Amino acid sequence: MHYLKALALLLVVVGAVNWLLVGAFKFDLVAALTGSTFGQTNILSTIVYVVVGIAGVALLPTLAGWVAGRPEQAA
């Protein structure tokens, strides 16, 4: 389970970096890597966005544990 949370965190960081690039430079890294242009999607970029979104949702219980002061549930 520890490895799944680490992978989910990595994917969330990738998503955050992508949003940073979009906000600061109007550059969509996922679109660039999957052969699309800014604002366009294809099947591969859609899969990446969905997997990153699922990773974020999967980390919500970890966040809730941190907020509640239960770090043993966050690990």
mmJSON file of the N, C-alpha and C atoms, coordinates in Angstrom:
{"data_MODEL":{"atom_site":{
"group_PDB":["ATOM","ATOM","ATOM","ATOM","ATOM","ATOM","ATOM","ATOM","ATOM","ATOM","ATOM","ATOM","ATOM","ATOM","ATOM","ATOM","ATOM","ATOM","ATOM","ATOM","ATOM","ATOM","ATOM","ATOM","ATOM","ATOM","ATOM","ATOM","ATOM","ATOM","ATOM","ATOM","ATOM","ATOM","ATOM","ATOM","ATOM","ATOM","ATOM","ATOM","ATOM","ATOM","ATOM","ATOM","ATOM","ATOM","ATOM","ATOM","ATOM","ATOM","ATOM","ATOM","ATOM","ATOM","ATOM","ATOM","ATOM","ATOM","ATOM","ATOM","ATOM","ATOM","ATOM","ATOM","ATOM","ATOM","ATOM","ATOM","ATOM","ATOM","ATOM","ATOM","ATOM","ATOM","ATOM","ATOM","ATOM","ATOM","ATOM","ATOM","ATOM","ATOM","ATOM","ATOM","ATOM","ATOM","ATOM","ATOM","ATOM","ATOM","ATOM","ATOM","ATOM","ATOM","ATOM","ATOM","ATOM","ATOM","ATOM","ATOM","ATOM","ATOM","ATOM","ATOM","ATOM","ATOM","ATOM","ATOM","ATOM","ATOM","ATOM","ATOM","ATOM","ATOM","ATOM","ATOM","ATOM","ATOM","ATOM","ATOM","ATOM","ATOM","ATOM","ATOM","ATOM","ATOM","ATOM","ATOM","ATOM","ATOM","ATOM","ATOM","ATOM","ATOM","ATOM","ATOM","ATOM","ATOM","ATOM","ATOM","ATOM","ATOM","ATOM","ATOM","ATOM","ATOM","ATOM","ATOM","ATOM","ATOM","ATOM","ATOM","ATOM","ATOM","ATOM","ATOM","ATOM","ATOM","ATOM","ATOM","ATOM","ATOM","ATOM","ATOM","ATOM","ATOM","ATOM","ATOM","ATOM","ATOM","ATOM","ATOM","ATOM","ATOM","ATOM","ATOM","ATOM","ATOM","ATOM","ATOM","ATOM","ATOM","ATOM","ATOM","ATOM","ATOM","ATOM","ATOM","ATOM","ATOM","ATOM","ATOM","ATOM","ATOM","ATOM","ATOM","ATOM","ATOM","ATOM","ATOM","ATOM","ATOM","ATOM","ATOM","ATOM","ATOM","ATOM","ATOM","ATOM","ATOM","ATOM","ATOM","ATOM","ATOM","ATOM","ATOM","ATOM","ATOM","ATOM","ATOM","ATOM","ATOM","ATOM","ATOM","ATOM"],
"id":[1,2,3,4,5,6,7,8,9,10,11,12,13,14,15,16,17,18,19,20,21,22,23,24,25,26,27,28,29,30,31,32,33,34,35,36,37,38,39,40,41,42,43,44,45,46,47,48,49,50,51,52,53,54,55,56,57,58,59,60,61,62,63,64,65,66,67,68,69,70,71,72,73,74,75,76,77,78,79,80,81,82,83,84,85,86,87,88,89,90,91,92,93,94,95,96,97,98,99,100,101,102,103,104,105,106,107,108,109,110,111,112,113,114,115,116,117,118,119,120,121,122,123,124,125,126,127,128,129,130,131,132,133,134,135,136,137,138,139,140,141,142,143,144,145,146,147,148,149,150,151,152,153,154,155,156,157,158,159,160,161,162,163,164,165,166,167,168,169,170,171,172,173,174,175,176,177,178,179,180,181,182,183,184,185,186,187,188,189,190,191,192,193,194,195,196,197,198,199,200,201,202,203,204,205,206,207,208,209,210,211,212,213,214,215,216,217,218,219,220,221,222,223,224,225],
"type_symbol":["N","C","C","N","C","C","N","C","C","N","C","C","N","C","C","N","C","C","N","C","C","N","C","C","N","C","C","N","C","C","N","C","C","N","C","C","N","C","C","N","C","C","N","C","C","N","C","C","N","C","C","N","C","C","N","C","C","N","C","C","N","C","C","N","C","C","N","C","C","N","C","C","N","C","C","N","C","C","N","C","C","N","C","C","N","C","C","N","C","C","N","C","C","N","C","C","N","C","C","N","C","C","N","C","C","N","C","C","N","C","C","N","C","C","N","C","C","N","C","C","N","C","C","N","C","C","N","C","C","N","C","C","N","C","C","N","C","C","N","C","C","N","C","C","N","C","C","N","C","C","N","C","C","N","C","C","N","C","C","N","C","C","N","C","C","N","C","C","N","C","C","N","C","C","N","C","C","N","C","C","N","C","C","N","C","C","N","C","C","N","C","C","N","C","C","N","C","C","N","C","C","N","C","C","N","C","C","N","C","C","N","C","C","N","C","C","N","C","C","N","C","C","N","C","C"],
"label_atom_id":["N","CA","C","N","CA","C","N","CA","C","N","CA","C","N","CA","C","N","CA","C","N","CA","C","N","CA","C","N","CA","C","N","CA","C","N","CA","C","N","CA","C","N","CA","C","N","CA","C","N","CA","C","N","CA","C","N","CA","C","N","CA","C","N","CA","C","N","CA","C","N","CA","C","N","CA","C","N","CA","C","N","CA","C","N","CA","C","N","CA","C","N","CA","C","N","CA","C","N","CA","C","N","CA","C","N","CA","C","N","CA","C","N","CA","C","N","CA","C","N","CA","C","N","CA","C","N","CA","C","N","CA","C","N","CA","C","N","CA","C","N","CA","C","N","CA","C","N","CA","C","N","CA","C","N","CA","C","N","CA","C","N","CA","C","N","CA","C","N","CA","C","N","CA","C","N","CA","C","N","CA","C","N","CA","C","N","CA","C","N","CA","C","N","CA","C","N","CA","C","N","CA","C","N","CA","C","N","CA","C","N","CA","C","N","CA","C","N","CA","C","N","CA","C","N","CA","C","N","CA","C","N","CA","C","N","CA","C","N","CA","C","N","CA","C","N","CA","C","N","CA","C","N","CA","C","N","CA","C","N","CA","C"],
"label_alt_id":[null,null,null,null,null,null,null,null,null,null,null,null,null,null,null,null,null,null,null,null,null,null,null,null,null,null,null,null,null,null,null,null,null,null,null,null,null,null,null,null,null,null,null,null,null,null,null,null,null,null,null,null,null,null,null,null,null,null,null,null,null,null,null,null,null,null,null,null,null,null,null,null,null,null,null,null,null,null,null,null,null,null,null,null,null,null,null,null,null,null,null,null,null,null,null,null,null,null,null,null,null,null,null,null,null,null,null,null,null,null,null,null,null,null,null,null,null,null,null,null,null,null,null,null,null,null,null,null,null,null,null,null,null,null,null,null,null,null,null,null,null,null,null,null,null,null,null,null,null,null,null,null,null,null,null,null,null,null,null,null,null,null,null,null,null,null,null,null,null,null,null,null,null,null,null,null,null,null,null,null,null,null,null,null,null,null,null,null,null,null,null,null,null,null,null,null,null,null,null,null,null,null,null,null,null,null,null,null,null,null,null,null,null,null,null,null,null,null,null,null,null,null,null,null,null],
"label_comp_id":["MET","MET","MET","HIS","HIS","HIS","TYR","TYR","TYR","LEU","LEU","LEU","LYS","LYS","LYS","ALA","ALA","ALA","LEU","LEU","LEU","ALA","ALA","ALA","LEU","LEU","LEU","LEU","LEU","LEU","LEU","LEU","LEU","VAL","VAL","VAL","VAL","VAL","VAL","VAL","VAL","VAL","GLY","GLY","GLY","ALA","ALA","ALA","VAL","VAL","VAL","ASN","ASN","ASN","TRP","TRP","TRP","LEU","LEU","LEU","LEU","LEU","LEU","VAL","VAL","VAL","GLY","GLY","GLY","ALA","ALA","ALA","PHE","PHE","PHE","LYS","LYS","LYS","PHE","PHE","PHE","ASP","ASP","ASP","LEU","LEU","LEU","VAL","VAL","VAL","ALA","ALA","ALA","ALA","ALA","ALA","LEU","LEU","LEU","THR","THR","THR","GLY","GLY","GLY","SER","SER","SER","THR","THR","THR","PHE","PHE","PHE","GLY","GLY","GLY","GLN","GLN","GLN","THR","THR","THR","ASN","ASN","ASN","ILE","ILE","ILE","LEU","LEU","LEU","SER","SER","SER","THR","THR","THR","ILE","ILE","ILE","VAL","VAL","VAL","TYR","TYR","TYR","VAL","VAL","VAL","VAL","VAL","VAL","VAL","VAL","VAL","GLY","GLY","GLY","ILE","ILE","ILE","ALA","ALA","ALA","GLY","GLY","GLY","VAL","VAL","VAL","ALA","ALA","ALA","LEU","LEU","LEU","LEU","LEU","LEU","PRO","PRO","PRO","THR","THR","THR","LEU","LEU","LEU","ALA","ALA","ALA","GLY","GLY","GLY","TRP","TRP","TRP","VAL","VAL","VAL","ALA","ALA","ALA","GLY","GLY","GLY","ARG","ARG","ARG","PRO","PRO","PRO","GLU","GLU","GLU","GLN","GLN","GLN","ALA","ALA","ALA","ALA","ALA","ALA"],
"label_asym_id":["A","A","A","A","A","A","A","A","A","A","A","A","A","A","A","A","A","A","A","A","A","A","A","A","A","A","A","A","A","A","A","A","A","A","A","A","A","A","A","A","A","A","A","A","A","A","A","A","A","A","A","A","A","A","A","A","A","A","A","A","A","A","A","A","A","A","A","A","A","A","A","A","A","A","A","A","A","A","A","A","A","A","A","A","A","A","A","A","A","A","A","A","A","A","A","A","A","A","A","A","A","A","A","A","A","A","A","A","A","A","A","A","A","A","A","A","A","A","A","A","A","A","A","A","A","A","A","A","A","A","A","A","A","A","A","A","A","A","A","A","A","A","A","A","A","A","A","A","A","A","A","A","A","A","A","A","A","A","A","A","A","A","A","A","A","A","A","A","A","A","A","A","A","A","A","A","A","A","A","A","A","A","A","A","A","A","A","A","A","A","A","A","A","A","A","A","A","A","A","A","A","A","A","A","A","A","A","A","A","A","A","A","A","A","A","A","A","A","A","A","A","A","A","A","A"],
"label_entity_id":["1","1","1","1","1","1","1","1","1","1","1","1","1","1","1","1","1","1","1","1","1","1","1","1","1","1","1","1","1","1","1","1","1","1","1","1","1","1","1","1","1","1","1","1","1","1","1","1","1","1","1","1","1","1","1","1","1","1","1","1","1","1","1","1","1","1","1","1","1","1","1","1","1","1","1","1","1","1","1","1","1","1","1","1","1","1","1","1","1","1","1","1","1","1","1","1","1","1","1","1","1","1","1","1","1","1","1","1","1","1","1","1","1","1","1","1","1","1","1","1","1","1","1","1","1","1","1","1","1","1","1","1","1","1","1","1","1","1","1","1","1","1","1","1","1","1","1","1","1","1","1","1","1","1","1","1","1","1","1","1","1","1","1","1","1","1","1","1","1","1","1","1","1","1","1","1","1","1","1","1","1","1","1","1","1","1","1","1","1","1","1","1","1","1","1","1","1","1","1","1","1","1","1","1","1","1","1","1","1","1","1","1","1","1","1","1","1","1","1","1","1","1","1","1","1"],
"label_seq_id":[1,1,1,2,2,2,3,3,3,4,4,4,5,5,5,6,6,6,7,7,7,8,8,8,9,9,9,10,10,10,11,11,11,12,12,12,13,13,13,14,14,14,15,15,15,16,16,16,17,17,17,18,18,18,19,19,19,20,20,20,21,21,21,22,22,22,23,23,23,24,24,24,25,25,25,26,26,26,27,27,27,28,28,28,29,29,29,30,30,30,31,31,31,32,32,32,33,33,33,34,34,34,35,35,35,36,36,36,37,37,37,38,38,38,39,39,39,40,40,40,41,41,41,42,42,42,43,43,43,44,44,44,45,45,45,46,46,46,47,47,47,48,48,48,49,49,49,50,50,50,51,51,51,52,52,52,53,53,53,54,54,54,55,55,55,56,56,56,57,57,57,58,58,58,59,59,59,60,60,60,61,61,61,62,62,62,63,63,63,64,64,64,65,65,65,66,66,66,67,67,67,68,68,68,69,69,69,70,70,70,71,71,71,72,72,72,73,73,73,74,74,74,75,75,75],
"pdbx_PDB_ins_code":[null,null,null,null,null,null,null,null,null,null,null,null,null,null,null,null,null,null,null,null,null,null,null,null,null,null,null,null,null,null,null,null,null,null,null,null,null,null,null,null,null,null,null,null,null,null,null,null,null,null,null,null,null,null,null,null,null,null,null,null,null,null,null,null,null,null,null,null,null,null,null,null,null,null,null,null,null,null,null,null,null,null,null,null,null,null,null,null,null,null,null,null,null,null,null,null,null,null,null,null,null,null,null,null,null,null,null,null,null,null,null,null,null,null,null,null,null,null,null,null,null,null,null,null,null,null,null,null,null,null,null,null,null,null,null,null,null,null,null,null,null,null,null,null,null,null,null,null,null,null,null,null,null,null,null,null,null,null,null,null,null,null,null,null,null,null,null,null,null,null,null,null,null,null,null,null,null,null,null,null,null,null,null,null,null,null,null,null,null,null,null,null,null,null,null,null,null,null,null,null,null,null,null,null,null,null,null,null,null,null,null,null,null,null,null,null,null,null,null,null,null,null,null,null,null],
"Cartn_x":[0.821,0.0,0.864,1.999,2.906,3.363,3.633,4.084,2.97,1.739,0.617,0.425,0.579,0.466,1.618,2.806,3.949,3.728,3.214,2.915,1.818,0.789,-0.285,0.255,1.127,1.72,2.558,3.321,4.107,3.204,2.104,1.178,0.529,0.222,-0.349,0.681,1.923,2.979,3.119,3.069,3.116,1.957,0.778,-0.377,-0.187,0.375,0.616,1.627,2.681,3.678,3.038,2.188,1.511,0.655,-0.091,-0.917,-0.057,1.091,2.016,2.459,2.814,3.239,2.1,0.89,-0.264,-0.504,-0.497,-0.783,0.299,1.545,2.646,3.052,2.975,3.529,2.569,1.321,0.351,0.942,1.602,2.217,1.686,1.04,0.476,1.462,2.196,3.216,2.609,1.475,0.831,0.456,-0.138,-0.512,0.726,1.784,3.009,3.607,3.575,4.164,3.306,2.017,1.126,0.747,1.379,1.181,0.014,-0.536,-1.63,-1.102,-1.931,-1.582,-2.364,-2.011,-2.614,-4.139,-4.781,-6.236,-6.891,-6.116,-6.675,-6.326,-7.181,-6.912,-6.981,-6.309,-6.422,-6.59,-6.682,-6.951,-5.844,-4.59,-3.478,-3.481,-3.673,-3.694,-4.897,-6.027,-7.203,-6.918,-6.234,-5.865,-4.961,-3.98,-3.064,-3.855,-4.743,-5.519,-6.4,-7.015,-7.884,-7.064,-5.917,-5.076,-4.577,-4.18,-3.738,-4.9,-6.085,-7.263,-7.601,-7.525,-7.774,-6.744,-5.494,-4.445,-4.764,-5.251,-5.621,-6.753,-7.759,-8.888,-8.427,-7.525,-7.026,-6.254,-5.691,-4.934,-5.803,-7.082,-7.954,-8.0,-8.073,-8.035,-6.718,-5.636,-4.354,-4.411,-4.941,-5.091,-6.003,-7.091,-8.018,-7.325,-6.475,-5.729,-4.769,-4.118,-3.206,-3.968,-5.09,-5.873,-6.412,-6.828,-7.381,-6.293,-5.035,-3.952,-3.702,-4.052,-3.825,-2.78,-1.52,-0.512,-0.355,-0.778,-0.663,-1.597,-2.69,-3.573,-3.09,-2.269,-1.769,-0.637,0.027,1.195,0.808],
"Cartn_y":[-1.194,0.0,1.256,1.191,2.338,2.75,1.789,2.097,2.729,2.313,2.911,4.371,4.671,6.061,6.892,6.326,7.045,7.315,6.335,6.528,7.573,7.517,8.508,9.902,10.04,11.343,11.842,10.961,11.341,11.848,11.164,11.584,12.924,13.148,14.433,15.552,15.286,16.278,16.571,15.548,15.751,16.644,16.38,17.214,18.651,18.825,20.17,20.919,20.234,20.864,21.252,20.389,20.71,21.964,22.058,23.243,24.487,24.343,25.468,25.978,25.049,25.433,26.075,25.555,26.138,27.559,27.733,29.039,30.072,29.66,30.612,30.859,29.823,29.939,29.549,29.203,28.712,27.555,26.644,25.47,24.223,23.359,22.118,20.988,20.577,19.54,18.221,17.85,16.58,16.611,17.709,17.823,17.766,18.438,18.433,17.028,16.287,14.942,13.925,14.194,13.231,13.64,14.67,15.037,15.959,16.555,17.504,18.92,19.882,21.27,21.737,22.898,23.426,23.44,22.868,22.864,21.719,20.966,19.829,18.543,17.546,16.249,15.154,14.075,12.856,11.727,10.528,9.415,9.251,9.446,9.282,10.38,11.636,12.717,12.568,12.109,11.892,10.836,9.776,8.735,9.315,10.114,10.728,11.601,12.452,13.335,12.534,11.479,10.657,9.952,9.403,8.702,9.68,10.882,11.895,12.286,12.44,12.756,11.665,10.43,9.301,9.283,9.591,9.639,10.701,11.851,12.903,12.47,11.836,11.359,10.266,9.41,8.331,8.869,10.071,10.654,11.451,11.603,12.348,11.761,10.435,9.901,10.232,10.274,10.644,12.084,12.963,14.362,14.487,13.763,13.804,13.347,12.336,11.866,12.922,13.629,14.7,15.82,16.216,17.312,16.945,15.702,15.238,14.944,15.042,14.782,13.319,12.478,11.039,10.618,10.926,10.605,9.118,8.27,6.828,6.379,7.073,6.748,7.382,8.399,9.092,8.336,7.472,6.769,5.658],
"Cartn_z":[0.0,0.0,0.0,0.665,0.738,-0.661,-1.521,-2.881,-3.714,-3.49,-4.219,-3.83,-2.534,-2.1,-2.655,-2.7,-3.265,-4.749,-5.463,-6.884,-7.07,-6.231,-6.304,-6.038,-5.058,-4.761,-5.936,-6.552,-7.721,-8.844,-9.083,-10.13,-9.807,-8.547,-8.147,-8.337,-8.036,-8.26,-9.75,-10.583,-12.036,-12.478,-11.945,-12.267,-11.807,-10.622,-10.102,-10.956,-11.38,-12.251,-13.582,-14.107,-15.36,-15.196,-14.088,-13.861,-13.651,-13.013,-12.87,-14.237,-15.114,-16.463,-17.251,-17.079,-17.77,-17.262,-15.96,-15.381,-15.654,-15.567,-15.698,-17.145,-17.979,-19.327,-20.442,-20.068,-21.052,-21.875,-21.178,-21.794,-21.1,-21.855,-21.321,-21.614,-20.591,-20.753,-21.193,-20.621,-20.999,-22.479,-22.926,-24.336,-25.221,-24.814,-25.614,-25.713,-24.602,-24.601,-25.337,-25.451,-26.102,-27.515,-28.027,-29.422,-29.69,-28.651,-28.825,-28.662,-29.023,-28.757,-27.541,-27.023,-25.81,-25.923,-24.912,-24.888,-25.64,-26.393,-27.115,-26.375,-26.565,-25.951,-26.999,-26.705,-27.485,-26.469,-26.922,-26.01,-24.972,-25.379,-24.445,-23.386,-23.804,-22.816,-21.89,-22.409,-21.574,-20.513,-20.887,-19.921,-18.843,-19.241,-18.264,-17.296,-17.83,-16.961,-15.999,-16.468,-15.618,-14.533,-14.892,-13.909,-12.845,-13.249,-12.284,-11.375,-11.934,-11.127,-10.131,-10.56,-9.655,-8.53,-8.86,-7.839,-6.796,-7.243,-6.299,-5.389,-5.949,-5.145,-4.175,-4.625,-3.764,-2.564,-2.684,-1.568,-0.595,-0.888,0.02,1.436,1.607,2.985,3.7,2.984,3.58,4.064,3.244,3.635,4.853,4.844,5.979,7.258,7.164,8.329,8.845,7.953,8.36,9.054,8.465,9.026,10.412,10.554,11.833,12.855,12.472,13.406,13.648,12.663,12.788,11.753,11.986,10.983,10.721,11.668,11.444,10.322,10.11,9.0,7.71,7.818,6.641,5.983,6.713,6.158,5.227],
"occupancy":[1.0,1.0,1.0,1.0,1.0,1.0,1.0,1.0,1.0,1.0,1.0,1.0,1.0,1.0,1.0,1.0,1.0,1.0,1.0,1.0,1.0,1.0,1.0,1.0,1.0,1.0,1.0,1.0,1.0,1.0,1.0,1.0,1.0,1.0,1.0,1.0,1.0,1.0,1.0,1.0,1.0,1.0,1.0,1.0,1.0,1.0,1.0,1.0,1.0,1.0,1.0,1.0,1.0,1.0,1.0,1.0,1.0,1.0,1.0,1.0,1.0,1.0,1.0,1.0,1.0,1.0,1.0,1.0,1.0,1.0,1.0,1.0,1.0,1.0,1.0,1.0,1.0,1.0,1.0,1.0,1.0,1.0,1.0,1.0,1.0,1.0,1.0,1.0,1.0,1.0,1.0,1.0,1.0,1.0,1.0,1.0,1.0,1.0,1.0,1.0,1.0,1.0,1.0,1.0,1.0,1.0,1.0,1.0,1.0,1.0,1.0,1.0,1.0,1.0,1.0,1.0,1.0,1.0,1.0,1.0,1.0,1.0,1.0,1.0,1.0,1.0,1.0,1.0,1.0,1.0,1.0,1.0,1.0,1.0,1.0,1.0,1.0,1.0,1.0,1.0,1.0,1.0,1.0,1.0,1.0,1.0,1.0,1.0,1.0,1.0,1.0,1.0,1.0,1.0,1.0,1.0,1.0,1.0,1.0,1.0,1.0,1.0,1.0,1.0,1.0,1.0,1.0,1.0,1.0,1.0,1.0,1.0,1.0,1.0,1.0,1.0,1.0,1.0,1.0,1.0,1.0,1.0,1.0,1.0,1.0,1.0,1.0,1.0,1.0,1.0,1.0,1.0,1.0,1.0,1.0,1.0,1.0,1.0,1.0,1.0,1.0,1.0,1.0,1.0,1.0,1.0,1.0,1.0,1.0,1.0,1.0,1.0,1.0,1.0,1.0,1.0,1.0,1.0,1.0,1.0,1.0,1.0,1.0,1.0,1.0],
"B_iso_or_equiv":[0.0,0.0,0.0,0.0,0.0,0.0,0.0,0.0,0.0,0.0,0.0,0.0,0.0,0.0,0.0,0.0,0.0,0.0,0.0,0.0,0.0,0.0,0.0,0.0,0.0,0.0,0.0,0.0,0.0,0.0,0.0,0.0,0.0,0.0,0.0,0.0,0.0,0.0,0.0,0.0,0.0,0.0,0.0,0.0,0.0,0.0,0.0,0.0,0.0,0.0,0.0,0.0,0.0,0.0,0.0,0.0,0.0,0.0,0.0,0.0,0.0,0.0,0.0,0.0,0.0,0.0,0.0,0.0,0.0,0.0,0.0,0.0,0.0,0.0,0.0,0.0,0.0,0.0,0.0,0.0,0.0,0.0,0.0,0.0,0.0,0.0,0.0,0.0,0.0,0.0,0.0,0.0,0.0,0.0,0.0,0.0,0.0,0.0,0.0,0.0,0.0,0.0,0.0,0.0,0.0,0.0,0.0,0.0,0.0,0.0,0.0,0.0,0.0,0.0,0.0,0.0,0.0,0.0,0.0,0.0,0.0,0.0,0.0,0.0,0.0,0.0,0.0,0.0,0.0,0.0,0.0,0.0,0.0,0.0,0.0,0.0,0.0,0.0,0.0,0.0,0.0,0.0,0.0,0.0,0.0,0.0,0.0,0.0,0.0,0.0,0.0,0.0,0.0,0.0,0.0,0.0,0.0,0.0,0.0,0.0,0.0,0.0,0.0,0.0,0.0,0.0,0.0,0.0,0.0,0.0,0.0,0.0,0.0,0.0,0.0,0.0,0.0,0.0,0.0,0.0,0.0,0.0,0.0,0.0,0.0,0.0,0.0,0.0,0.0,0.0,0.0,0.0,0.0,0.0,0.0,0.0,0.0,0.0,0.0,0.0,0.0,0.0,0.0,0.0,0.0,0.0,0.0,0.0,0.0,0.0,0.0,0.0,0.0,0.0,0.0,0.0,0.0,0.0,0.0,0.0,0.0,0.0,0.0,0.0,0.0],
"pdbx_formal_charge":[null,null,null,null,null,null,null,null,null,null,null,null,null,null,null,null,null,null,null,null,null,null,null,null,null,null,null,null,null,null,null,null,null,null,null,null,null,null,null,null,null,null,null,null,null,null,null,null,null,null,null,null,null,null,null,null,null,null,null,null,null,null,null,null,null,null,null,null,null,null,null,null,null,null,null,null,null,null,null,null,null,null,null,null,null,null,null,null,null,null,null,null,null,null,null,null,null,null,null,null,null,null,null,null,null,null,null,null,null,null,null,null,null,null,null,null,null,null,null,null,null,null,null,null,null,null,null,null,null,null,null,null,null,null,null,null,null,null,null,null,null,null,null,null,null,null,null,null,null,null,null,null,null,null,null,null,null,null,null,null,null,null,null,null,null,null,null,null,null,null,null,null,null,null,null,null,null,null,null,null,null,null,null,null,null,null,null,null,null,null,null,null,null,null,null,null,null,null,null,null,null,null,null,null,null,null,null,null,null,null,null,null,null,null,null,null,null,null,null,null,null,null,null,null,null],
"auth_seq_id":[1,1,1,2,2,2,3,3,3,4,4,4,5,5,5,6,6,6,7,7,7,8,8,8,9,9,9,10,10,10,11,11,11,12,12,12,13,13,13,14,14,14,15,15,15,16,16,16,17,17,17,18,18,18,19,19,19,20,20,20,21,21,21,22,22,22,23,23,23,24,24,24,25,25,25,26,26,26,27,27,27,28,28,28,29,29,29,30,30,30,31,31,31,32,32,32,33,33,33,34,34,34,35,35,35,36,36,36,37,37,37,38,38,38,39,39,39,40,40,40,41,41,41,42,42,42,43,43,43,44,44,44,45,45,45,46,46,46,47,47,47,48,48,48,49,49,49,50,50,50,51,51,51,52,52,52,53,53,53,54,54,54,55,55,55,56,56,56,57,57,57,58,58,58,59,59,59,60,60,60,61,61,61,62,62,62,63,63,63,64,64,64,65,65,65,66,66,66,67,67,67,68,68,68,69,69,69,70,70,70,71,71,71,72,72,72,73,73,73,74,74,74,75,75,75],
"auth_comp_id":["MET","MET","MET","HIS","HIS","HIS","TYR","TYR","TYR","LEU","LEU","LEU","LYS","LYS","LYS","ALA","ALA","ALA","LEU","LEU","LEU","ALA","ALA","ALA","LEU","LEU","LEU","LEU","LEU","LEU","LEU","LEU","LEU","VAL","VAL","VAL","VAL","VAL","VAL","VAL","VAL","VAL","GLY","GLY","GLY","ALA","ALA","ALA","VAL","VAL","VAL","ASN","ASN","ASN","TRP","TRP","TRP","LEU","LEU","LEU","LEU","LEU","LEU","VAL","VAL","VAL","GLY","GLY","GLY","ALA","ALA","ALA","PHE","PHE","PHE","LYS","LYS","LYS","PHE","PHE","PHE","ASP","ASP","ASP","LEU","LEU","LEU","VAL","VAL","VAL","ALA","ALA","ALA","ALA","ALA","ALA","LEU","LEU","LEU","THR","THR","THR","GLY","GLY","GLY","SER","SER","SER","THR","THR","THR","PHE","PHE","PHE","GLY","GLY","GLY","GLN","GLN","GLN","THR","THR","THR","ASN","ASN","ASN","ILE","ILE","ILE","LEU","LEU","LEU","SER","SER","SER","THR","THR","THR","ILE","ILE","ILE","VAL","VAL","VAL","TYR","TYR","TYR","VAL","VAL","VAL","VAL","VAL","VAL","VAL","VAL","VAL","GLY","GLY","GLY","ILE","ILE","ILE","ALA","ALA","ALA","GLY","GLY","GLY","VAL","VAL","VAL","ALA","ALA","ALA","LEU","LEU","LEU","LEU","LEU","LEU","PRO","PRO","PRO","THR","THR","THR","LEU","LEU","LEU","ALA","ALA","ALA","GLY","GLY","GLY","TRP","TRP","TRP","VAL","VAL","VAL","ALA","ALA","ALA","GLY","GLY","GLY","ARG","ARG","ARG","PRO","PRO","PRO","GLU","GLU","GLU","GLN","GLN","GLN","ALA","ALA","ALA","ALA","ALA","ALA"],
"auth_asym_id":["A","A","A","A","A","A","A","A","A","A","A","A","A","A","A","A","A","A","A","A","A","A","A","A","A","A","A","A","A","A","A","A","A","A","A","A","A","A","A","A","A","A","A","A","A","A","A","A","A","A","A","A","A","A","A","A","A","A","A","A","A","A","A","A","A","A","A","A","A","A","A","A","A","A","A","A","A","A","A","A","A","A","A","A","A","A","A","A","A","A","A","A","A","A","A","A","A","A","A","A","A","A","A","A","A","A","A","A","A","A","A","A","A","A","A","A","A","A","A","A","A","A","A","A","A","A","A","A","A","A","A","A","A","A","A","A","A","A","A","A","A","A","A","A","A","A","A","A","A","A","A","A","A","A","A","A","A","A","A","A","A","A","A","A","A","A","A","A","A","A","A","A","A","A","A","A","A","A","A","A","A","A","A","A","A","A","A","A","A","A","A","A","A","A","A","A","A","A","A","A","A","A","A","A","A","A","A","A","A","A","A","A","A","A","A","A","A","A","A","A","A","A","A","A","A"],
"auth_atom_id":["N","CA","C","N","CA","C","N","CA","C","N","CA","C","N","CA","C","N","CA","C","N","CA","C","N","CA","C","N","CA","C","N","CA","C","N","CA","C","N","CA","C","N","CA","C","N","CA","C","N","CA","C","N","CA","C","N","CA","C","N","CA","C","N","CA","C","N","CA","C","N","CA","C","N","CA","C","N","CA","C","N","CA","C","N","CA","C","N","CA","C","N","CA","C","N","CA","C","N","CA","C","N","CA","C","N","CA","C","N","CA","C","N","CA","C","N","CA","C","N","CA","C","N","CA","C","N","CA","C","N","CA","C","N","CA","C","N","CA","C","N","CA","C","N","CA","C","N","CA","C","N","CA","C","N","CA","C","N","CA","C","N","CA","C","N","CA","C","N","CA","C","N","CA","C","N","CA","C","N","CA","C","N","CA","C","N","CA","C","N","CA","C","N","CA","C","N","CA","C","N","CA","C","N","CA","C","N","CA","C","N","CA","C","N","CA","C","N","CA","C","N","CA","C","N","CA","C","N","CA","C","N","CA","C","N","CA","C","N","CA","C","N","CA","C","N","CA","C","N","CA","C","N","CA","C","N","CA","C","N","CA","C"],
"pdbx_PDB_model_num":[1,1,1,1,1,1,1,1,1,1,1,1,1,1,1,1,1,1,1,1,1,1,1,1,1,1,1,1,1,1,1,1,1,1,1,1,1,1,1,1,1,1,1,1,1,1,1,1,1,1,1,1,1,1,1,1,1,1,1,1,1,1,1,1,1,1,1,1,1,1,1,1,1,1,1,1,1,1,1,1,1,1,1,1,1,1,1,1,1,1,1,1,1,1,1,1,1,1,1,1,1,1,1,1,1,1,1,1,1,1,1,1,1,1,1,1,1,1,1,1,1,1,1,1,1,1,1,1,1,1,1,1,1,1,1,1,1,1,1,1,1,1,1,1,1,1,1,1,1,1,1,1,1,1,1,1,1,1,1,1,1,1,1,1,1,1,1,1,1,1,1,1,1,1,1,1,1,1,1,1,1,1,1,1,1,1,1,1,1,1,1,1,1,1,1,1,1,1,1,1,1,1,1,1,1,1,1,1,1,1,1,1,1,1,1,1,1,1,1,1,1,1,1,1,1]
}}}
